[in-house]
């Protein structure tokens, strides 16, 4: 069965964006600028992406305005806005629980919870694997990855990858 995977980067103090929503800090320390990191290999394991409208908007207006970066991947953008879908980008008001239940039941590769924080929060009970890159910076303020959680989620450390001053931590839910 397909897994739901959170793959995201955060500052050492747990922020996925700075106080203005910026992500310019999501770089390494420059010590290994040619290291490929884990992104390309991760991306090859997913065929479906779930994100919120803010993340979609940031991708299409700031980070990659001239080209859709997830070509060939089916992308669901959770939004209350009535926007026209395309072959690859589906705008939906479908509740997270229904969407992920449906997607997990379909054939395919893993499902990537891409962001942002609200989408992560809505998907928490469905995430099977947490792949978190810790970036070597302390922001002091910003958009928190997890916010305040009422329920403990026990995890098992699966792997660690260190490169360019960053650390990729991969956890799976303990059963």
N, C-alpha and C positions, 0 to 999 in steps of 0.2 A: 504494500500500500504506500501511496505517496506520503511524504513527510512535509510538515509545515515547518519552515526554517526561518528564523530571524537572523539576517546577516546585516550587521550595522556597525558603524564606528562611533566611538564616543571619546570625550576627553577623559583624563584620569579621574576627574571628579564627577563623571557620569552625565555629561551634557552632549547631546547630539547636534546641537546648534548653539551659537552664541545668543546673547540677549536680543539681537535684532533678527535672528533666524539665519544668520550667515554660517557657512560651513567652510570658510577659507582656512581654518585651523586644521582641517582633516588631512594633514600631511605628516610625513615622518620627520626625523631630525636631520636628514641629509647624509647620514653615515653610510647608507647603502642605496644610493639613488637608482641603481640598475636592478635592484632586487624586484622580481615580478610580483611579490606578495601572493595573496591567496584568491584575489578577486576573479581572475580569469578561470581558474580551475573550479571555483565555486559556481560561477555563472554557467558553466557547462553542465551542471547537475540540475538546473531548474529550467522549466519551460513555461511557468506561470508566475506572474508577479502581482502582488497586491500592495497598493499604496494609497495614500490620501491625496486629496486635491492639492494641498499645499506643496507636497513633495513633487507631484506631477508638474505643477506650475513652475517650481524652482528649476526642475530639469529642463523644461521647454523654453523658459525665458532667460535663465542665467547660465546654467551649467552646460547645456548643449542645445542652444536655440536653433541650430541649422540642421540637426540630424537627430532622429529618434534613436536613443542609445540602446534600446532593448529590442532591436529589430529581430523578428523571428520568434519572439516570446509573446505569449498572450498576457496582456496587462489589464488588470482590473483597477480602476480608480474609484475609490469610495467618495461619493459626493452627493450633496442634496441638490446640486445644480442640474438643470436639464441640458446636458451637452450631447452633441452627436458623437456616437461611437464610430470607430473604424474597424478594419479587420484585426488590428493588433491592440488597440486601446478601447476598452469597454468601460464607459462611465456607468456606475451603478449605485442605486440606493439600497440594494439588497443588504439585509443585516449580516454582519460578519459571520455569525454562527451559521446561518443558512448558506452563505457563500462558501465558507471553508468546508462544511459538511459535503456540499455538492462537489466541490473541486477534488476533495480527498477520495470521493467515490469514483472519479473518472480515471481513465488510464493516463499515464504520463509520468514525467519526472517530478521532482520535488516542487513545492510551492514556496516562493520567497516572499516573506513579509518585509517589504523594503522600507517603509516608514510612512509617516512620521510617528511621533510619540502617541498621538491619539489612536492611530491604527494599531500600533504595538499593544497599547493598553486593551483595546477591543479584542485582539487576537491572543492574549496571554494564555487563556485556557486551552488553546489549540496548538500552541507552538511545541513541537517535538524536539527541536534542536536550536540552541542559541549559539550563534557564531558572532562574537563581539571582538572588534579590534579596538584596543586601547591605544589612543594617540598620546604622545608625550607632551601634553600641555594641561595646565590647570586653568580653567576659565573663571571659576568663582561664581558664575551666574550663566543662565541660559535656559535652554529647553531640556529638561531632564528626560533621560531615556525611560526610566521606569516610574518616576513620580512616587507617590505613596501607595504601597500595596497593603491590602488587609490580610492576604493569604500567603503563607510561606510556600515556595515552590522548591522542593529538594532537587538538586542537580548532581550529575556525575561528570567530572572532567574527562573529556575524550582525547583532546590534543591541545598542544600549545605550539605556536609558530612565532618566532621572534625575527624581525627584520626592520631595518631602517628606523630603529628606535621605537617601533610599534610592537605590540604583542597581540596575536590572534588567540583568543580563548574559545574553545569549542566545548559546549556542554550539552548533554542530553538529559531529559527528565529521568529521575530515579523512579522506579516503580515499586 
